[in-house]
Amino acid sequence: MSYTDETWPVDDAVDQGRFRVHARIYSDPKILDQEMAWIFERTWGFLGVASQVAKPHDFLTTRLGRTNVLVTRGADGLLRGFVNACRHKGALLTRLESGRRRTHSCPYHGWAFDSSGKNVLVKDVECGAYGAAFHQESHDLVPLARFEEYKGLLFGSLNPDVPPLAEFLGEARPLLDLALEQGPNGMEVVPGRSVYTYRGNWKLQMDNGMDFYHLTSTHSAFMDLVQRRDGSRQGNTDARQFDWRQRLTQVGGAFGFRYGHAAIWLEQPQPEKRPLWPVIDELRSRVGETRARWMLKLRNMTIFPNLQIADSTSLILRTFRPIRPDLTEMRAYCLAPIGEAPEQRAWRLRQFEDFFNPSGLATSDDTVVYEDCQRGASPHLGWLQGFSRGMASMSEAPNAEAEELGMKPAACVKGPFKLQNEVVYHPAYREWLRLMRAGEANLPAYQIASEATC
Amino acid sequence: MLSDSLRVTTAHDLIAQEMAALDERRWDDWLSLYDPQCEFWMPMWRDEETLTEDPQRELSHIYYRSRAGLEDRVLRIKSRQSASSLPLPRTAHAAGWVIAEPTSDADALVVRNSWSCHVFLPSTHESVVLFGLSRYEFSRGEGSWRIQRRKIRLDSEYIPTMADFYCL
């Protein structure tokens, strides 16, 4: 089987009303190796948030595909991204996930690098009897091929031939802005992060982050708790949780974008439950009536391949990393306006903790169900049928919602909540197939030059 | 006033009662060990070495300022509708060291302890261990001790899939 076979393993035939994904896509170890090489190591990948490295010499570490990455802010205030490894013997330069260091010294032979990646010490260099060639080489850290920031989100790429970040994010930017411009002084990662794993494929999280359809089944126990809180004022009322049953009667939709990004949205019947509500006047005057209204709606989005920002309950930023076909590492952060008033911050945190995290009352049910998918989706199951809802209500022309946000998505869907569309998954799988085909054919991931001329 | 050794013995017993109620799935007995106005707090790690310190400004795994949040969790388990607890993981807690902190109040008991919890997941046939430290504040009213505050440090925080109250 080859990715150029027309229907393997993504059968993208929307023009015939069909879009299917083969169960094998979640479990084949060879596919994961290819995803690492042809997707995670050839696209832009999310690395972190600028607030995590706000001051000179702040750093964070993460990964792009199988490569360890160091993001560090130099004395000059500029952020840079490097391979997190000493040039000498390849030891991890820092094994810390974050911190502040003017210089990073390799724990092995003591080579040192400043916070802009420049080598400042080759230990005992004067006694080393090095040949001339050694001194002609740069000993500085190896920079990522590409490193850019979009409104506080840091992205890197191991592939020099990616489109500029702004083009990669493309028409999804107005939706990203709705998360990134909620505070007049920008957004920050609230201290504290959860790191967890699940025994399932990374794409199960990718799908679930935009899945309306599971809410009334997977989260029925949670919805019952919220009903009880609202009805009898019992339980964790501090969470000021949304009445999900009211949400189920709302109108919503989806947007699909180029390069695999997509989003769902839903009208929010209880704006007063948003921690932003007390500052809505500030928001309206700063971002305008339309965008302030959109900030109150439910919006979940995926920036392919490893970032999800969901503003469903509280504002969460999640990134995921495949370890094996059947094992994924999750990192979840709470995003909040910098300088948010204490009362709203506490409100936001209680909402977040109630729903998200491996210790939360909704996420834990999701992750266990991903594991069920992993165990159930044997390659012998064949084609999965979970990509079809909403097919008949898709439009390529921007709908009114896209227009009022000034976006030109590749596809739009709108309808009552119960539509619970699944076409929102198409862009990611379509991009997945495109990148896998390019990798298999030994072609560049992006046709940059030809795009520039057309 | 309790002597130091009696404090530790009393606290050991109270902690064992909590662990037993969880392992034996006596959820209502477990809830009754907590005062209705209790604080239950499991902060998150900021990074490898520091925990969040202010639950009003920083993220926690769990933060409840009353027992109501714990009651939610028990209801969720009992509903049999929550996939994360179906089938119910089996747990066996192990109590470690217990140290009493000095207090001048005869009806208060403050202790720190280490704990671990072996969790067997019948659905995947896997066992995991969660462990960490706790700090308990007990208060005595009408002859019995209740937990007024429990702060949990989850040391094994690379969490396999999920962590609910009965694993802590």
HADDOCK unambig.tbl for C-alpha pairs under 7 A between the chains (distance, minus, plus):
assign (segid A and resid 97 and name CA) (segid B and resid 47 and name CA) 6.68 0.50 0.50
assign (segid A and resid 98 and name CA) (segid B and resid 47 and name CA) 6.94 0.50 0.50
assign (segid A and resid 190 and name CA) (segid B and resid 58 and name CA) 5.90 0.50 0.50
assign (segid A and resid 190 and name CA) (segid B and resid 59 and name CA) 6.64 0.50 0.50
assign (segid A and resid 191 and name CA) (segid B and resid 46 and name CA) 5.54 0.50 0.50
assign (segid A and resid 191 and name CA) (segid B and resid 52 and name CA) 6.75 0.50 0.50
assign (segid A and resid 191 and name CA) (segid B and resid 58 and name CA) 5.22 0.50 0.50
assign (segid A and resid 191 and name CA) (segid B and resid 59 and name CA) 6.13 0.50 0.50
assign (segid A and resid 192 and name CA) (segid B and resid 44 and name CA) 5.21 0.50 0.50
assign (segid A and resid 192 and name CA) (segid B and resid 45 and name CA) 5.38 0.50 0.50
assign (segid A and resid 192 and name CA) (segid B and resid 46 and name CA) 4.20 0.50 0.50
assign (segid A and resid 192 and name CA) (segid B and resid 52 and name CA) 6.13 0.50 0.50
assign (segid A and resid 192 and name CA) (segid B and resid 58 and name CA) 6.33 0.50 0.50
assign (segid A and resid 192 and name CA) (segid B and resid 59 and name CA) 5.00 0.50 0.50
assign (segid A and resid 192 and name CA) (segid B and resid 60 and name CA) 6.94 0.50 0.50
assign (segid A and resid 193 and name CA) (segid B and resid 44 and name CA) 6.49 0.50 0.50
assign (segid A and resid 193 and name CA) (segid B and resid 45 and name CA) 6.57 0.50 0.50
assign (segid A and resid 193 and name CA) (segid B and resid 46 and name CA) 6.32 0.50 0.50
assign (segid A and resid 195 and name CA) (segid B and resid 157 and name CA) 7.00 0.50 0.50
assign (segid A and resid 195 and name CA) (segid B and resid 158 and name CA) 5.47 0.50 0.50
assign (segid A and resid 195 and name CA) (segid B and resid 159 and name CA) 6.52 0.50 0.50
assign (segid A and resid 196 and name CA) (segid B and resid 158 and name CA) 5.15 0.50 0.50
assign (segid A and resid 196 and name CA) (segid B and resid 159 and name CA) 4.40 0.50 0.50
assign (segid A and resid 196 and name CA) (segid B and resid 160 and name CA) 5.77 0.50 0.50
assign (segid A and resid 196 and name CA) (segid B and resid 161 and name CA) 6.17 0.50 0.50
assign (segid A and resid 197 and name CA) (segid B and resid 159 and name CA) 6.23 0.50 0.50
assign (segid A and resid 197 and name CA) (segid B and resid 160 and name CA) 5.08 0.50 0.50
assign (segid A and resid 197 and name CA) (segid B and resid 161 and name CA) 5.40 0.50 0.50
assign (segid A and resid 198 and name CA) (segid B and resid 160 and name CA) 6.14 0.50 0.50
assign (segid A and resid 198 and name CA) (segid B and resid 161 and name CA) 4.75 0.50 0.50
assign (segid A and resid 220 and name CA) (segid B and resid 81 and name CA) 6.80 0.50 0.50
assign (segid A and resid 221 and name CA) (segid B and resid 76 and name CA) 5.92 0.50 0.50
assign (segid A and resid 221 and name CA) (segid B and resid 79 and name CA) 6.78 0.50 0.50
assign (segid A and resid 221 and name CA) (segid B and resid 81 and name CA) 5.28 0.50 0.50
assign (segid A and resid 221 and name CA) (segid B and resid 82 and name CA) 5.66 0.50 0.50
assign (segid A and resid 225 and name CA) (segid B and resid 72 and name CA) 6.55 0.50 0.50
assign (segid A and resid 234 and name CA) (segid B and resid 68 and name CA) 6.59 0.50 0.50
assign (segid A and resid 235 and name CA) (segid B and resid 68 and name CA) 4.29 0.50 0.50
assign (segid A and resid 235 and name CA) (segid B and resid 69 and name CA) 5.32 0.50 0.50
assign (segid A and resid 235 and name CA) (segid B and resid 71 and name CA) 6.31 0.50 0.50
assign (segid A and resid 235 and name CA) (segid B and resid 72 and name CA) 5.35 0.50 0.50
assign (segid A and resid 236 and name CA) (segid B and resid 68 and name CA) 5.43 0.50 0.50
assign (segid A and resid 236 and name CA) (segid B and resid 69 and name CA) 4.44 0.50 0.50
assign (segid A and resid 236 and name CA) (segid B and resid 72 and name CA) 6.77 0.50 0.50
assign (segid A and resid 342 and name CA) (segid B and resid 57 and name CA) 6.90 0.50 0.50
assign (segid A and resid 345 and name CA) (segid B and resid 56 and name CA) 6.92 0.50 0.50
assign (segid A and resid 345 and name CA) (segid B and resid 57 and name CA) 6.16 0.50 0.50
assign (segid A and resid 346 and name CA) (segid B and resid 56 and name CA) 4.63 0.50 0.50
assign (segid A and resid 346 and name CA) (segid B and resid 57 and name CA) 6.08 0.50 0.50
assign (segid A and resid 349 and name CA) (segid B and resid 59 and name CA) 6.20 0.50 0.50
assign (segid A and resid 353 and name CA) (segid B and resid 60 and name CA) 6.92 0.50 0.50
assign (segid A and resid 353 and name CA) (segid B and resid 61 and name CA) 6.31 0.50 0.50
assign (segid A and resid 353 and name CA) (segid B and resid 62 and name CA) 6.29 0.50 0.50
assign (segid A and resid 358 and name CA) (segid B and resid 161 and name CA) 6.12 0.50 0.50
assign (segid A and resid 358 and name CA) (segid B and resid 162 and name CA) 4.20 0.50 0.50
assign (segid A and resid 358 and name CA) (segid B and resid 163 and name CA) 5.82 0.50 0.50
assign (segid A and resid 359 and name CA) (segid B and resid 61 and name CA) 5.97 0.50 0.50
assign (segid A and resid 359 and name CA) (segid B and resid 62 and name CA) 6.97 0.50 0.50
assign (segid A and resid 359 and name CA) (segid B and resid 162 and name CA) 5.81 0.50 0.50
assign (segid A and resid 359 and name CA) (segid B and resid 163 and name CA) 4.93 0.50 0.50
assign (segid A and resid 359 and name CA) (segid B and resid 164 and name CA) 5.55 0.50 0.50
assign (segid A and resid 364 and name CA) (segid B and resid 84 and name CA) 5.87 0.50 0.50
assign (segid A and resid 364 and name CA) (segid B and resid 161 and name CA) 6.85 0.50 0.50
assign (segid A and resid 364 and name CA) (segid B and resid 162 and name CA) 5.33 0.50 0.50
assign (segid A and resid 365 and name CA) (segid B and resid 82 and name CA) 6.25 0.50 0.50
assign (segid A and resid 365 and name CA) (segid B and resid 83 and name CA) 5.16 0.50 0.50
assign (segid A and resid 365 and name CA) (segid B and resid 84 and name CA) 4.82 0.50 0.50
assign (segid A and resid 367 and name CA) (segid B and resid 161 and name CA) 6.12 0.50 0.50
assign (segid A and resid 368 and name CA) (segid B and resid 83 and name CA) 6.41 0.50 0.50
assign (segid A and resid 368 and name CA) (segid B and resid 84 and name CA) 5.53 0.50 0.50
assign (segid A and resid 368 and name CA) (segid B and resid 161 and name CA) 6.74 0.50 0.50
assign (segid A and resid 369 and name CA) (segid B and resid 83 and name CA) 6.89 0.50 0.50
